Amino acid sequence: MADVRNPSPEYVAFWRESHLSTLTTPRPDGTPHVVPVCVTYDPEAGIARVITDGGSRKVAHIRAAGPDGARVAVCQIDRARWATLEGRAVIRTEPETVKDAEARHEERYGRPPRINPTRVVIEITLDRALGKA
């Protein structure tokens, strides 16, 4: 298990490469909802971020969990390398938070995200990191 705030250089490097990930959120009935996403990881802050449309099911699942947010996981895989980050997700809508998350997305993925006036940020406060990077 990696330390979410002090991971190995290899773990951080893997999260800096351009990979799609999955985000797992709990549906109201407790079953997992797994979708592909782009994720950025800020080990210094212990936060992962996903930008998405405010009307998406993943956002609805997190909001349905209440004001404390929902337990979620993001995972990326590249052949035998993999990394999972777990924590509690909340939805952030502040324009400066969205702009910051968009800039982080562009830095990691080498392209700006498409224009979306209803974009929000799924902000995950991390408490567990696993993987083999």
Buried (B, 14 or more C-beta within 10 A) or exposed (E): EBEBBEBEEEBBEBBEEEBEBBBBBBEEEEEEBEBEBBBBBBBEEBBBBBBBEBEBEBBBBBBEBEEEBBBBBBBBBEEEBBBBBBBBBBBBEEEEBBEBBBEBBEEBBEEEBEEEEEBBBBBBBBEEBBBEB
